[in-house]
Amino acid sequence: MNTTSTSTTEQAKPSVASGEIGSRLIGITLVVVWLLFWEWIVRFGLGQKFFSSPSNIFALLYQSLLVTGELRTALFATVTRLVGGLMIGVVPALSLGFIMGNRRAWLRYGPFFTVLGLIPTLAALPWFIIMFGVGDFGKWMIVGGAVFYPILYCTTKGVQISRGVKDRSRSPDVGLQENNWSYSAGPWIFAGLKLGVVIGLATLLGAEMFASRSGLGFEVAVTLTRFDFARGYAAMFAAALVVYVLWLCLNSIELALSRKITFGFDKAARAS
């Protein structure tokens, strides 16, 4: 019986892989079509007043980052602030998430953190400036505050679900694979980390627009007030590139962990 199920699983792997490749190609095609449509609109003069063509933006981004280096300093400032804020927010969020995965702890402290999470972090920017100043440390703290709640919430839910699966798997009537990555808190934790990266960068760009003289947010604010839309969009694309690189890093770590845990589970299942 184990041999039959193993051979069936191995036969299903190529079809799953081909389906994933097809889905990736569709996603890339949609991005290309969107960029071509954007280029067509600008070329025909329908949005030249407020938009710049993607080809012009990519050319300016390449020149600003790799040739002249005009955006390199701003990019470095934003990346260091984002990473510093993530370090400040991730550690307590993960620690509290594992604690609040307990039902009693969630009932006790959940309402407080729920109300706290409803307050937009950027709205508290004056308070962060008063408490921590307008330097890099203040930016770290506001990013840490922005990424804290999504990571805390996702980690808490992931721990609660994994504990529920573990409790149900003890019943002989329920054959759940609690050691599998899909039933662990891992996917929820990485979902919170990815949300934290996006929310943290958005908050940081807003803070740089209002309380900084460096960074990509400052570049966007200055260039758009001068109606230099090409440079403003180039800075936006640079910010999107930062998120995309961090997203790929988190995806790679998640994939490596999931394969390691799934391989270990399959190996144990075959041995039994």
N, C-alpha and C positions, 0 to 999 in steps of 0.2 A: 504494500500500500504506500509506503514511503517512497519507493522507487517510482511508482506511477505518478504521484503528486509532484515529485521532483522533476520528472521529464516534462510534465504538463507546464510547470512553471517556467522551465528553460525554453520551451517552445513559444510561450507567450511573451517572453522578453523581446524578441525582434519586432513583433507587431507593436508593442508598447513604445519601443525606441523609435520606430518609423512614425508613429503617431505624434510623438513629441517633436521630431524634426519637422514634420508638416506644420504643427502649430507654431513653432518658432519661425518658420518661413512666412507664415501668414502674418505674424506679428511684425516682422521686419518689413514686409510688403506694405502694411498699413502705414508704418512710419515714413517709408519712401514716398508713398502716394500723398500723404499729408504735406511733406516738404515740397513735392512737385506742385501741388495745388497752391501752396503758399507762394512759391516762385512765380507761378502763372498769374496769380492775382496781382503781385507787385509789378510784373513785367507789363501787364496791360493797364497799369495805372489806376487800379481800383483801390489800392490801399497804400499808395506811396506817401501819403501825408503822415501816416502814423506807423508804417511798417517799413522794414528794410528786407531785401531778398535774402533767403537762406544762404545762397552762394556768396553774397557780399559779407554776411555775418561770419561764415566759416573762414573766409579769406582773412577778414580782420582779426578774428580770434587766433588764427595761426600766426599772423604777423605779430600780434600783441604779446603772445606767449613765447614763441620760439625765435622770433627775429629781433624785434626791438625790445621785448621784455617789459612793456609798459604795464601789462596786467599781472606780471609775475609777482611783484611785491604785494599787490592787493590779494591775489590768490593765496599766497603764503600766509598772509595775516588772517584771512578767513578760515583756512584749513587748520591752522594752529589753534585758533579760538574755538572752532567746532570740536576738535579732538580733545582739547582741554575741558570743555564743557561736558562732553560725553563721559570723560573719566570721572568728573565730579558727580554726574547724575546717575550713571549706570550702576555703580557699586551699591549705593544705598537702596536704589530701586529694586535690584535683584535680591538683596538681602531681605528687605521687607516683604517682597513678593513671596519668597519661600516661607517666611513666617506667617503671612496672612493667607497662605494656602490652606491653613487650618481653619475649619469652619467657625470655631469659636472666636479665633483672632479676627476673622473677617467681619463677623457680627459686631465685634467690640470696636474695631478701629475703621471698618469700611466706610461708615457714614462720614467720618471726618475727612478721609482722603478723597471721597467722592465730591464733597463740597469744595475742597481745596482744588481739585482738578477742574472744576467749572470756571475758575478764574483764569482768563487769558494771561499768559505770562508777559506778553508784550505790553499789556495794559499796566503792569506793575513796573515798567521801565523807570519811571521817576524814583520809585522806592529803591530799586537796584542801584541807580546812580548815587543816591544819597548814602546808601549803606556801603557800597563797594567801589564807588568812583566810576570814572569814565574810561579807565585803562582796560587792559586785557583781562585782568582778574574779574572786573565787573561783567565783561562779556562771557567769561567762563561760567560765572554764577547764573546768569540769565539763561544760558543754554542748558546748564544743569537743571534749572527749574523747569524748563520747557520739556526736556526729555524724560523727566522723572515719572510723571503720571502715566503716560502710555506704556512705558516699560513695566512699571509697577502693576498696572491693571492686567496686562497680558501675562506677566509672570504668575500673578495670583490665580488667574483663570486656568492657566496651564497646569499649575500644581494641583489645583482642585480637581481638574478633570483626570489627571494621572492618578491621583489618590482614589478617585471614584472607580476608575478602571481596575486598579489593584484590589480594591475591596470586592468588586463584582467578580473578578477572576478567581477568587477563593471559593466561589460556589461551584460545585461539580456540574451544574447544569449550564454554566456559561463558559465557553472556551475562548476567552479573550487572551490575546498575546500581549501581556502587560510590559514585556521587555522590548517590544517593537518600538521604533522611533515614532511612529504615527500615534501611539497611545501615550507617549511621554510628554513632559512639559516643554521639550526642546522646540517644536514648531512654534508654540506660542511665545516662547522667549525670543526667538529670532524675529517673529513678526513684530514684537514690541520694539526690538532694537532697530528694525528697519523704519518703523513709524517714528521712532525717536530721532533717527538721522534726518528724516524729511522735516519734521516739526522743528527740530533744533536748528537746522540751517535756515528755515523760513524766519524763525524768531531772531536769529543772529543777523540776517540781512536787514530786518526791520530796525534792530538796535544800531547797526552800523549806519543806517540812513540818518538817524536822529542824534546819535551820540558818539560819533567817531569821525576821524579824518583819514581813515585808511580802511581797506577791505573792499570786497566786491559790492556790498550794499552801498557804501559811500560812492563808489564809481557809478553805480546805477543812478543814484540820486543826482549826482553832479551832471552826468551826461544827458539825462532826460530833461533836466531844467534848462539845458542849453539846446534842447531839441536835436541833439546828436543821437538819433535813434539807433544807428548802426553800432556805435560803441556801447550804448546802453544794453542792446540785445546781446552783444558779444560778452559783456559782463554777466548777463543772465545765463547765457549758454555755458560760461565757465563755472557758474554755481551749479548748474544742472550736471556738468561733468563731474564735479566733486561728489554729488549725491550718487551718481551712477557708479563711480569707482568704489565708494564705500559700500554700496548695495552689492556689487559684484564680490567684494571681499567677504561680506557677510554670507552671501549665497554659497561661496566656495567653502567656507567653514562649516556651514550647515550641511552641505552635501557630503563633506568628508565625515562629519560626525554621524550623519544618518546612515551612510554606507558602512561605517565601522560597527555601529550598533546593530544594524540589520544583518551584517555578515556574521557577527558574533551570535545573534539569535538563530540564524539559519544553521550555523555550525552546531550549536547545541541541540537544535531540533533533529538534525540528521543523526547525531550521535545517540539520541534517545530512540 
